[in-house]
Amino acid sequence: MKTDLKKKLKQLYNPSSKEVTLVEVPPMSYLIIDGMGDPNTSKEYMESVEALYAMSYVLKFLVKKESRSY
């Protein structure tokens, strides 16, 4: 079963355009890269994004495989 976070957490993905609101973001798992410098010219940034993409791609299919085994 696929979870639609845009529906489940509508207040985070579709905020009011008429007022500023304070929202509480529930704990979630993320893959991130952290660094400094210009992402347009940094070789380290490009390599980090490539590694992040590769890792997220593998994890996506591992999660799908795990959910099917239940």
mmCIF file of the N, C-alpha and C atoms, coordinates in Angstrom:
data_MODEL
# 
_entry.id   MODEL 
# 
loop_
_atom_site.group_PDB 
_atom_site.id 
_atom_site.type_symbol 
_atom_site.label_atom_id 
_atom_site.label_alt_id 
_atom_site.label_comp_id 
_atom_site.label_asym_id 
_atom_site.label_entity_id 
_atom_site.label_seq_id 
_atom_site.pdbx_PDB_ins_code 
_atom_site.Cartn_x 
_atom_site.Cartn_y 
_atom_site.Cartn_z 
_atom_site.occupancy 
_atom_site.B_iso_or_equiv 
_atom_site.pdbx_formal_charge 
_atom_site.auth_seq_id 
_atom_site.auth_comp_id 
_atom_site.auth_asym_id 
_atom_site.auth_atom_id 
_atom_site.pdbx_PDB_model_num 
ATOM 1   N N  . MET A 1 1  ? 0.847  -1.187 0.000   1.00 0.00 ? 1  MET A N  1 
ATOM 2   C CA . MET A 1 1  ? 0.000  0.000  0.000   1.00 0.00 ? 1  MET A CA 1 
ATOM 3   C C  . MET A 1 1  ? 0.885  1.240  0.000   1.00 0.00 ? 1  MET A C  1 
ATOM 4   N N  . LYS A 1 2  ? 0.619  2.121  -0.896  1.00 0.00 ? 2  LYS A N  1 
ATOM 5   C CA . LYS A 1 2  ? 1.406  3.329  -1.053  1.00 0.00 ? 2  LYS A CA 1 
ATOM 6   C C  . LYS A 1 2  ? 0.834  4.451  -0.190  1.00 0.00 ? 2  LYS A C  1 
ATOM 7   N N  . THR A 1 3  ? 1.699  5.188  0.507   1.00 0.00 ? 3  THR A N  1 
ATOM 8   C CA . THR A 1 3  ? 1.264  6.304  1.335   1.00 0.00 ? 3  THR A CA 1 
ATOM 9   C C  . THR A 1 3  ? 1.406  7.599  0.551   1.00 0.00 ? 3  THR A C  1 
ATOM 10  N N  . ASP A 1 4  ? 0.334  8.344  0.452   1.00 0.00 ? 4  ASP A N  1 
ATOM 11  C CA . ASP A 1 4  ? 0.360  9.630  -0.236  1.00 0.00 ? 4  ASP A CA 1 
ATOM 12  C C  . ASP A 1 4  ? 0.553  10.725 0.816   1.00 0.00 ? 4  ASP A C  1 
ATOM 13  N N  . LEU A 1 5  ? 1.806  11.180 0.970   1.00 0.00 ? 5  LEU A N  1 
ATOM 14  C CA . LEU A 1 5  ? 2.103  12.180 1.992   1.00 0.00 ? 5  LEU A CA 1 
ATOM 15  C C  . LEU A 1 5  ? 1.442  13.526 1.696   1.00 0.00 ? 5  LEU A C  1 
ATOM 16  N N  . LYS A 1 6  ? 1.204  13.823 0.437   1.00 0.00 ? 6  LYS A N  1 
ATOM 17  C CA . LYS A 1 6  ? 0.549  15.092 0.114   1.00 0.00 ? 6  LYS A CA 1 
ATOM 18  C C  . LYS A 1 6  ? -0.895 15.117 0.598   1.00 0.00 ? 6  LYS A C  1 
ATOM 19  N N  . LYS A 1 7  ? -1.515 13.958 0.662   1.00 0.00 ? 7  LYS A N  1 
ATOM 20  C CA . LYS A 1 7  ? -2.878 13.878 1.210   1.00 0.00 ? 7  LYS A CA 1 
ATOM 21  C C  . LYS A 1 7  ? -2.831 13.748 2.730   1.00 0.00 ? 7  LYS A C  1 
ATOM 22  N N  . LYS A 1 8  ? -1.942 12.908 3.206   1.00 0.00 ? 8  LYS A N  1 
ATOM 23  C CA . LYS A 1 8  ? -1.856 12.650 4.642   1.00 0.00 ? 8  LYS A CA 1 
ATOM 24  C C  . LYS A 1 8  ? -1.393 13.875 5.425   1.00 0.00 ? 8  LYS A C  1 
ATOM 25  N N  . LEU A 1 9  ? -0.474 14.642 4.866   1.00 0.00 ? 9  LEU A N  1 
ATOM 26  C CA . LEU A 1 9  ? 0.084  15.830 5.532   1.00 0.00 ? 9  LEU A CA 1 
ATOM 27  C C  . LEU A 1 9  ? -0.222 17.079 4.719   1.00 0.00 ? 9  LEU A C  1 
ATOM 28  N N  . LYS A 1 10 ? -1.484 17.243 4.376   1.00 0.00 ? 10 LYS A N  1 
ATOM 29  C CA . LYS A 1 10 ? -1.922 18.336 3.508   1.00 0.00 ? 10 LYS A CA 1 
ATOM 30  C C  . LYS A 1 10 ? -1.454 19.705 4.004   1.00 0.00 ? 10 LYS A C  1 
ATOM 31  N N  . GLN A 1 11 ? -1.456 19.914 5.333   1.00 0.00 ? 11 GLN A N  1 
ATOM 32  C CA . GLN A 1 11 ? -1.060 21.205 5.895   1.00 0.00 ? 11 GLN A CA 1 
ATOM 33  C C  . GLN A 1 11 ? 0.401  21.539 5.593   1.00 0.00 ? 11 GLN A C  1 
ATOM 34  N N  . LEU A 1 12 ? 1.235  20.539 5.323   1.00 0.00 ? 12 LEU A N  1 
ATOM 35  C CA . LEU A 1 12 ? 2.643  20.786 4.995   1.00 0.00 ? 12 LEU A CA 1 
ATOM 36  C C  . LEU A 1 12 ? 2.855  21.040 3.507   1.00 0.00 ? 12 LEU A C  1 
ATOM 37  N N  . TYR A 1 13 ? 2.095  20.367 2.684   1.00 0.00 ? 13 TYR A N  1 
ATOM 38  C CA . TYR A 1 13 ? 2.299  20.448 1.243   1.00 0.00 ? 13 TYR A CA 1 
ATOM 39  C C  . TYR A 1 13 ? 1.407  21.453 0.534   1.00 0.00 ? 13 TYR A C  1 
ATOM 40  N N  . ASN A 1 14 ? 0.359  21.896 1.190   1.00 0.00 ? 14 ASN A N  1 
ATOM 41  C CA . ASN A 1 14 ? -0.554 22.848 0.575   1.00 0.00 ? 14 ASN A CA 1 
ATOM 42  C C  . ASN A 1 14 ? -0.969 23.896 1.616   1.00 0.00 ? 14 ASN A C  1 
ATOM 43  N N  . PRO A 1 15 ? -0.032 24.747 2.024   1.00 0.00 ? 15 PRO A N  1 
ATOM 44  C CA . PRO A 1 15 ? -0.357 25.733 3.066   1.00 0.00 ? 15 PRO A CA 1 
ATOM 45  C C  . PRO A 1 15 ? -1.270 26.833 2.535   1.00 0.00 ? 15 PRO A C  1 
ATOM 46  N N  . SER A 1 16 ? -1.868 27.551 3.451   1.00 0.00 ? 16 SER A N  1 
ATOM 47  C CA . SER A 1 16 ? -2.736 28.664 3.090   1.00 0.00 ? 16 SER A CA 1 
ATOM 48  C C  . SER A 1 16 ? -1.909 29.762 2.425   1.00 0.00 ? 16 SER A C  1 
ATOM 49  N N  . SER A 1 17 ? -2.462 30.359 1.391   1.00 0.00 ? 17 SER A N  1 
ATOM 50  C CA . SER A 1 17 ? -1.783 31.486 0.732   1.00 0.00 ? 17 SER A CA 1 
ATOM 51  C C  . SER A 1 17 ? -2.212 32.818 1.335   1.00 0.00 ? 17 SER A C  1 
ATOM 52  N N  . LYS A 1 18 ? -3.145 32.768 2.292   1.00 0.00 ? 18 LYS A N  1 
ATOM 53  C CA . LYS A 1 18 ? -3.687 33.995 2.868   1.00 0.00 ? 18 LYS A CA 1 
ATOM 54  C C  . LYS A 1 18 ? -3.119 34.322 4.243   1.00 0.00 ? 18 LYS A C  1 
ATOM 55  N N  . GLU A 1 19 ? -2.535 33.349 4.903   1.00 0.00 ? 19 GLU A N  1 
ATOM 56  C CA . GLU A 1 19 ? -2.018 33.609 6.246   1.00 0.00 ? 19 GLU A CA 1 
ATOM 57  C C  . GLU A 1 19 ? -0.768 32.782 6.528   1.00 0.00 ? 19 GLU A C  1 
ATOM 58  N N  . VAL A 1 20 ? 0.047  33.295 7.422   1.00 0.00 ? 20 VAL A N  1 
ATOM 59  C CA . VAL A 1 20 ? 1.237  32.585 7.868   1.00 0.00 ? 20 VAL A CA 1 
ATOM 60  C C  . VAL A 1 20 ? 0.814  31.678 9.012   1.00 0.00 ? 20 VAL A C  1 
ATOM 61  N N  . THR A 1 21 ? 1.237  30.434 8.947   1.00 0.00 ? 21 THR A N  1 
ATOM 62  C CA . THR A 1 21 ? 0.880  29.492 10.005  1.00 0.00 ? 21 THR A CA 1 
ATOM 63  C C  . THR A 1 21 ? 2.119  28.744 10.469  1.00 0.00 ? 21 THR A C  1 
ATOM 64  N N  . LEU A 1 22 ? 2.105  28.350 11.713  1.00 0.00 ? 22 LEU A N  1 
ATOM 65  C CA . LEU A 1 22 ? 3.163  27.544 12.286  1.00 0.00 ? 22 LEU A CA 1 
ATOM 66  C C  . LEU A 1 22 ? 2.734  26.092 12.173  1.00 0.00 ? 22 LEU A C  1 
ATOM 67  N N  . VAL A 1 23 ? 3.597  25.259 11.612  1.00 0.00 ? 23 VAL A N  1 
ATOM 68  C CA . VAL A 1 23 ? 3.273  23.843 11.468  1.00 0.00 ? 23 VAL A CA 1 
ATOM 69  C C  . VAL A 1 23 ? 4.299  23.000 12.206  1.00 0.00 ? 23 VAL A C  1 
ATOM 70  N N  . GLU A 1 24 ? 3.869  21.867 12.664  1.00 0.00 ? 24 GLU A N  1 
ATOM 71  C CA . GLU A 1 24 ? 4.776  20.907 13.279  1.00 0.00 ? 24 GLU A CA 1 
ATOM 72  C C  . GLU A 1 24 ? 4.982  19.774 12.287  1.00 0.00 ? 24 GLU A C  1 
ATOM 73  N N  . VAL A 1 25 ? 6.234  19.553 11.943  1.00 0.00 ? 25 VAL A N  1 
ATOM 74  C CA . VAL A 1 25 ? 6.574  18.493 11.004  1.00 0.00 ? 25 VAL A CA 1 
ATOM 75  C C  . VAL A 1 25 ? 6.859  17.235 11.821  1.00 0.00 ? 25 VAL A C  1 
ATOM 76  N N  . PRO A 1 26 ? 6.141  16.159 11.541  1.00 0.00 ? 26 PRO A N  1 
ATOM 77  C CA . PRO A 1 26 ? 6.367  14.934 12.297  1.00 0.00 ? 26 PRO A CA 1 
ATOM 78  C C  . PRO A 1 26 ? 7.729  14.330 11.960  1.00 0.00 ? 26 PRO A C  1 
ATOM 79  N N  . PRO A 1 27 ? 8.262  13.509 12.843  1.00 0.00 ? 27 PRO A N  1 
ATOM 80  C CA . PRO A 1 27 ? 9.547  12.852 12.539  1.00 0.00 ? 27 PRO A CA 1 
ATOM 81  C C  . PRO A 1 27 ? 9.433  12.034 11.259  1.00 0.00 ? 27 PRO A C  1 
ATOM 82  N N  . MET A 1 28 ? 10.408 12.202 10.391  1.00 0.00 ? 28 MET A N  1 
ATOM 83  C CA . MET A 1 28 ? 10.458 11.458 9.128   1.00 0.00 ? 28 MET A CA 1 
ATOM 84  C C  . MET A 1 28 ? 11.907 11.108 8.842   1.00 0.00 ? 28 MET A C  1 
ATOM 85  N N  . SER A 1 29 ? 12.100 10.182 7.954   1.00 0.00 ? 29 SER A N  1 
ATOM 86  C CA . SER A 1 29 ? 13.448 9.801  7.538   1.00 0.00 ? 29 SER A CA 1 
ATOM 87  C C  . SER A 1 29 ? 13.791 10.525 6.239   1.00 0.00 ? 29 SER A C  1 
ATOM 88  N N  . TYR A 1 30 ? 14.997 11.043 6.176   1.00 0.00 ? 30 TYR A N  1 
ATOM 89  C CA . TYR A 1 30 ? 15.454 11.773 4.998   1.00 0.00 ? 30 TYR A CA 1 
ATOM 90  C C  . TYR A 1 30 ? 16.871 11.349 4.640   1.00 0.00 ? 30 TYR A C  1 
ATOM 91  N N  . LEU A 1 31 ? 17.200 11.484 3.389   1.00 0.00 ? 31 LEU A N  1 
ATOM 92  C CA . LEU A 1 31 ? 18.585 11.396 2.937   1.00 0.00 ? 31 LEU A CA 1 
ATOM 93  C C  . LEU A 1 31 ? 18.986 12.821 2.598   1.00 0.00 ? 31 LEU A C  1 
ATOM 94  N N  . ILE A 1 32 ? 20.108 13.267 3.140   1.00 0.00 ? 32 ILE A N  1 
ATOM 95  C CA . ILE A 1 32 ? 20.530 14.642 2.892   1.00 0.00 ? 32 ILE A CA 1 
ATOM 96  C C  . ILE A 1 32 ? 22.024 14.692 2.596   1.00 0.00 ? 32 ILE A C  1 
ATOM 97  N N  . ILE A 1 33 ? 22.415 15.790 1.990   1.00 0.00 ? 33 ILE A N  1 
ATOM 98  C CA . ILE A 1 33 ? 23.831 16.117 1.874   1.00 0.00 ? 33 ILE A CA 1 
ATOM 99  C C  . ILE A 1 33 ? 24.006 17.489 2.515   1.00 0.00 ? 33 ILE A C  1 
ATOM 100 N N  . ASP A 1 34 ? 25.149 17.711 3.051   1.00 0.00 ? 34 ASP A N  1 
ATOM 101 C CA . ASP A 1 34 ? 25.420 18.968 3.735   1.00 0.00 ? 34 ASP A CA 1 
ATOM 102 C C  . ASP A 1 34 ? 26.764 19.480 3.240   1.00 0.00 ? 34 ASP A C  1 
ATOM 103 N N  . GLY A 1 35 ? 26.850 20.761 3.033   1.00 0.00 ? 35 GLY A N  1 
ATOM 104 C CA . GLY A 1 35 ? 28.120 21.296 2.569   1.00 0.00 ? 35 GLY A CA 1 
ATOM 105 C C  . GLY A 1 35 ? 28.074 22.795 2.410   1.00 0.00 ? 35 GLY A C  1 
ATOM 106 N N  . MET A 1 36 ? 29.143 23.320 1.850   1.00 0.00 ? 36 MET A N  1 
ATOM 107 C CA . MET A 1 36 ? 29.262 24.758 1.638   1.00 0.00 ? 36 MET A CA 1 
ATOM 108 C C  . MET A 1 36 ? 29.770 24.998 0.224   1.00 0.00 ? 36 MET A C  1 
ATOM 109 N N  . GLY A 1 37 ? 29.558 26.204 -0.252  1.00 0.00 ? 37 GLY A N  1 
ATOM 110 C CA . GLY A 1 37 ? 30.099 26.567 -1.556  1.00 0.00 ? 37 GLY A CA 1 
ATOM 111 C C  . GLY A 1 37 ? 29.026 26.678 -2.617  1.00 0.00 ? 37 GLY A C  1 
ATOM 112 N N  . ASP A 1 38 ? 29.467 26.950 -3.806  1.00 0.00 ? 38 ASP A N  1 
ATOM 113 C CA . ASP A 1 38 ? 28.579 27.148 -4.948  1.00 0.00 ? 38 ASP A CA 1 
ATOM 114 C C  . ASP A 1 38 ? 28.249 25.799 -5.579  1.00 0.00 ? 38 ASP A C  1 
ATOM 115 N N  . PRO A 1 39 ? 26.992 25.363 -5.525  1.00 0.00 ? 39 PRO A N  1 
ATOM 116 C CA . PRO A 1 39 ? 26.648 24.066 -6.108  1.00 0.00 ? 39 PRO A CA 1 
ATOM 117 C C  . PRO A 1 39 ? 26.812 24.026 -7.631  1.00 0.00 ? 39 PRO A C  1 
ATOM 118 N N  . ASN A 1 40 ? 26.889 25.185 -8.267  1.00 0.00 ? 40 ASN A N  1 
ATOM 119 C CA . ASN A 1 40 ? 27.062 25.219 -9.718  1.00 0.00 ? 40 ASN A CA 1 
ATOM 120 C C  . ASN A 1 40 ? 28.489 24.919 -10.154 1.00 0.00 ? 40 ASN A C  1 
ATOM 121 N N  . THR A 1 41 ? 29.447 25.098 -9.250  1.00 0.00 ? 41 THR A N  1 
ATOM 122 C CA . THR A 1 41 ? 30.848 24.902 -9.623  1.00 0.00 ? 41 THR A CA 1 
ATOM 123 C C  . THR A 1 41 ? 31.568 23.879 -8.746  1.00 0.00 ? 41 THR A C  1 
ATOM 124 N N  . SER A 1 42 ? 30.933 23.379 -7.712  1.00 0.00 ? 42 SER A N  1 
ATOM 125 C CA . SER A 1 42 ? 31.587 22.473 -6.770  1.00 0.00 ? 42 SER A CA 1 
ATOM 126 C C  . SER A 1 42 ? 31.538 21.028 -7.252  1.00 0.00 ? 42 SER A C  1 
ATOM 127 N N  . LYS A 1 43 ? 32.719 20.449 -7.445  1.00 0.00 ? 43 LYS A N  1 
ATOM 128 C CA . LYS A 1 43 ? 32.815 19.044 -7.841  1.00 0.00 ? 43 LYS A CA 1 
ATOM 129 C C  . LYS A 1 43 ? 32.286 18.147 -6.720  1.00 0.00 ? 43 LYS A C  1 
ATOM 130 N N  . GLU A 1 44 ? 32.575 18.513 -5.476  1.00 0.00 ? 44 GLU A N  1 
ATOM 131 C CA . GLU A 1 44 ? 32.116 17.725 -4.331  1.00 0.00 ? 44 GLU A CA 1 
ATOM 132 C C  . GLU A 1 44 ? 30.591 17.683 -4.272  1.00 0.00 ? 44 GLU A C  1 
ATOM 133 N N  . TYR A 1 45 ? 29.960 18.810 -4.589  1.00 0.00 ? 45 TYR A N  1 
ATOM 134 C CA . TYR A 1 45 ? 28.493 18.864 -4.585  1.00 0.00 ? 45 TYR A CA 1 
ATOM 135 C C  . TYR A 1 45 ? 27.938 17.901 -5.636  1.00 0.00 ? 45 TYR A C  1 
ATOM 136 N N  . MET A 1 46 ? 28.481 17.958 -6.837  1.00 0.00 ? 46 MET A N  1 
ATOM 137 C CA . MET A 1 46 ? 28.015 17.093 -7.918  1.00 0.00 ? 46 MET A CA 1 
ATOM 138 C C  . MET A 1 46 ? 28.185 15.620 -7.530  1.00 0.00 ? 46 MET A C  1 
ATOM 139 N N  . GLU A 1 47 ? 29.325 15.266 -6.960  1.00 0.00 ? 47 GLU A N  1 
ATOM 140 C CA . GLU A 1 47 ? 29.570 13.885 -6.554  1.00 0.00 ? 47 GLU A CA 1 
ATOM 141 C C  . GLU A 1 47 ? 28.617 13.468 -5.428  1.00 0.00 ? 47 GLU A C  1 
ATOM 142 N N  . SER A 1 48 ? 28.329 14.389 -4.522  1.00 0.00 ? 48 SER A N  1 
ATOM 143 C CA . SER A 1 48 ? 27.422 14.097 -3.413  1.00 0.00 ? 48 SER A CA 1 
ATOM 144 C C  . SER A 1 48 ? 25.999 13.856 -3.913  1.00 0.00 ? 48 SER A C  1 
ATOM 145 N N  . VAL A 1 49 ? 25.551 14.681 -4.837  1.00 0.00 ? 49 VAL A N  1 
ATOM 146 C CA . VAL A 1 49 ? 24.208 14.517 -5.397  1.00 0.00 ? 49 VAL A CA 1 
ATOM 147 C C  . VAL A 1 49 ? 24.111 13.193 -6.155  1.00 0.00 ? 49 VAL A C  1 
ATOM 148 N N  . GLU A 1 50 ? 25.154 12.839 -6.882  1.00 0.00 ? 50 GLU A N  1 
ATOM 149 C CA . GLU A 1 50 ? 25.156 11.557 -7.597  1.00 0.00 ? 50 GLU A CA 1 
ATOM 150 C C  . GLU A 1 50 ? 25.068 10.393 -6.608  1.00 0.00 ? 50 GLU A C  1 
ATOM 151 N N  . ALA A 1 51 ? 25.821 10.453 -5.514  1.00 0.00 ? 51 ALA A N  1 
ATOM 152 C CA . ALA A 1 51 ? 25.790 9.398  -4.503  1.00 0.00 ? 51 ALA A CA 1 
ATOM 153 C C  . ALA A 1 51 ? 24.420 9.346  -3.823  1.00 0.00 ? 51 ALA A C  1 
ATOM 154 N N  . LEU A 1 52 ? 23.852 10.507 -3.541  1.00 0.00 ? 52 LEU A N  1 
ATOM 155 C CA . LEU A 1 52 ? 22.537 10.581 -2.911  1.00 0.00 ? 52 LEU A CA 1 
ATOM 156 C C  . LEU A 1 52 ? 21.469 9.975  -3.819  1.00 0.00 ? 52 LEU A C  1 
ATOM 157 N N  . TYR A 1 53 ? 21.522 10.290 -5.089  1.00 0.00 ? 53 TYR A N  1 
ATOM 158 C CA . TYR A 1 53 ? 20.564 9.741  -6.041  1.00 0.00 ? 53 TYR A CA 1 
ATOM 159 C C  . TYR A 1 53 ? 20.700 8.223  -6.124  1.00 0.00 ? 53 TYR A C  1 
ATOM 160 N N  . ALA A 1 54 ? 21.932 7.744  -6.217  1.00 0.00 ? 54 ALA A N  1 
ATOM 161 C CA . ALA A 1 54 ? 22.155 6.297  -6.306  1.00 0.00 ? 54 ALA A CA 1 
ATOM 162 C C  . ALA A 1 54 ? 21.638 5.585  -5.061  1.00 0.00 ? 54 ALA A C  1 
ATOM 163 N N  . MET A 1 55 ? 21.907 6.144  -3.891  1.00 0.00 ? 55 MET A N  1 
ATOM 164 C CA . MET A 1 55 ? 21.456 5.540  -2.639  1.00 0.00 ? 55 MET A CA 1 
ATOM 165 C C  . MET A 1 55 ? 19.936 5.549  -2.545  1.00 0.00 ? 55 MET A C  1 
ATOM 166 N N  . SER A 1 56 ? 19.306 6.658  -2.891  1.00 0.00 ? 56 SER A N  1 
ATOM 167 C CA . SER A 1 56 ? 17.848 6.733  -2.788  1.00 0.00 ? 56 SER A CA 1 
ATOM 168 C C  . SER A 1 56 ? 17.176 5.780  -3.773  1.00 0.00 ? 56 SER A C  1 
ATOM 169 N N  . TYR A 1 57 ? 17.771 5.588  -4.926  1.00 0.00 ? 57 TYR A N  1 
ATOM 170 C CA . TYR A 1 57 ? 17.226 4.673  -5.920  1.00 0.00 ? 57 TYR A CA 1 
ATOM 171 C C  . TYR A 1 57 ? 17.231 3.242  -5.381  1.00 0.00 ? 57 TYR A C  1 
ATOM 172 N N  . VAL A 1 58 ? 18.348 2.839  -4.801  1.00 0.00 ? 58 VAL A N  1 
ATOM 173 C CA . VAL A 1 58 ? 18.461 1.489  -4.233  1.00 0.00 ? 58 VAL A CA 1 
ATOM 174 C C  . VAL A 1 58 ? 17.490 1.324  -3.070  1.00 0.00 ? 58 VAL A C  1 
ATOM 175 N N  . LEU A 1 59 ? 17.438 2.308  -2.175  1.00 0.00 ? 59 LEU A N  1 
ATOM 176 C CA . LEU A 1 59 ? 16.555 2.215  -1.017  1.00 0.00 ? 59 LEU A CA 1 
ATOM 177 C C  . LEU A 1 59 ? 15.084 2.142  -1.409  1.00 0.00 ? 59 LEU A C  1 
ATOM 178 N N  . LYS A 1 60 ? 14.711 2.864  -2.443  1.00 0.00 ? 60 LYS A N  1 
ATOM 179 C CA . LYS A 1 60 ? 13.324 2.844  -2.906  1.00 0.00 ? 60 LYS A CA 1 
ATOM 180 C C  . LYS A 1 60 ? 12.892 1.424  -3.240  1.00 0.00 ? 60 LYS A C  1 
ATOM 181 N N  . PHE A 1 61 ? 13.743 0.692  -3.954  1.00 0.00 ? 61 PHE A N  1 
ATOM 182 C CA . PHE A 1 61 ? 13.383 -0.652 -4.351  1.00 0.00 ? 61 PHE A CA 1 
ATOM 183 C C  . PHE A 1 61 ? 13.514 -1.650 -3.206  1.00 0.00 ? 61 PHE A C  1 
ATOM 184 N N  . LEU A 1 62 ? 14.416 -1.419 -2.266  1.00 0.00 ? 62 LEU A N  1 
ATOM 185 C CA . LEU A 1 62 ? 14.496 -2.275 -1.086  1.00 0.00 ? 62 LEU A CA 1 
ATOM 186 C C  . LEU A 1 62 ? 13.235 -2.139 -0.236  1.00 0.00 ? 62 LEU A C  1 
ATOM 187 N N  . VAL A 1 63 ? 12.742 -0.931 -0.079  1.00 0.00 ? 63 VAL A N  1 
ATOM 188 C CA . VAL A 1 63 ? 11.519 -0.705 0.683   1.00 0.00 ? 63 VAL A CA 1 
ATOM 189 C C  . VAL A 1 63 ? 10.335 -1.377 -0.009  1.00 0.00 ? 63 VAL A C  1 
ATOM 190 N N  . LYS A 1 64 ? 10.252 -1.250 -1.323  1.00 0.00 ? 64 LYS A N  1 
ATOM 191 C CA . LYS A 1 64 ? 9.171  -1.903 -2.062  1.00 0.00 ? 64 LYS A CA 1 
ATOM 192 C C  . LYS A 1 64 ? 9.234  -3.419 -1.884  1.00 0.00 ? 64 LYS A C  1 
ATOM 193 N N  . LYS A 1 65 ? 10.449 -3.964 -1.952  1.00 0.00 ? 65 LYS A N  1 
ATOM 194 C CA . LYS A 1 65 ? 10.624 -5.407 -1.807  1.00 0.00 ? 65 LYS A CA 1 
ATOM 195 C C  . LYS A 1 65 ? 10.204 -5.853 -0.409  1.00 0.00 ? 65 LYS A C  1 
ATOM 196 N N  . GLU A 1 66 ? 10.582 -5.091 0.615   1.00 0.00 ? 66 GLU A N  1 
ATOM 197 C CA . GLU A 1 66 ? 10.214 -5.425 1.988   1.00 0.00 ? 66 GLU A CA 1 
ATOM 198 C C  . GLU A 1 66 ? 8.695  -5.379 2.180   1.00 0.00 ? 66 GLU A C  1 
ATOM 199 N N  . SER A 1 67 ? 8.048  -4.369 1.619   1.00 0.00 ? 67 SER A N  1 
ATOM 200 C CA . SER A 1 67 ? 6.603  -4.232 1.821   1.00 0.00 ? 67 SER A CA 1 
ATOM 201 C C  . SER A 1 67 ? 5.834  -5.362 1.125   1.00 0.00 ? 67 SER A C  1 
ATOM 202 N N  . ARG A 1 68 ? 6.387  -5.892 0.058   1.00 0.00 ? 68 ARG A N  1 
ATOM 203 C CA . ARG A 1 68 ? 5.726  -7.002 -0.635  1.00 0.00 ? 68 ARG A CA 1 
ATOM 204 C C  . ARG A 1 68 ? 5.856  -8.320 0.137   1.00 0.00 ? 68 ARG A C  1 
ATOM 205 N N  . SER A 1 69 ? 6.879  -8.448 0.969   1.00 0.00 ? 69 SER A N  1 
ATOM 206 C CA . SER A 1 69 ? 7.110  -9.712 1.657   1.00 0.00 ? 69 SER A CA 1 
ATOM 207 C C  . SER A 1 69 ? 6.204  -9.884 2.878   1.00 0.00 ? 69 SER A C  1 
ATOM 208 N N  . TYR A 1 70 ? 5.426  -8.866 3.229   1.00 0.00 ? 70 TYR A N  1 
ATOM 209 C CA . TYR A 1 70 ? 4.526  -8.982 4.383   1.00 0.00 ? 70 TYR A CA 1 
ATOM 210 C C  . TYR A 1 70 ? 3.198  -9.521 4.012   1.00 0.00 ? 70 TYR A C  1 
# 
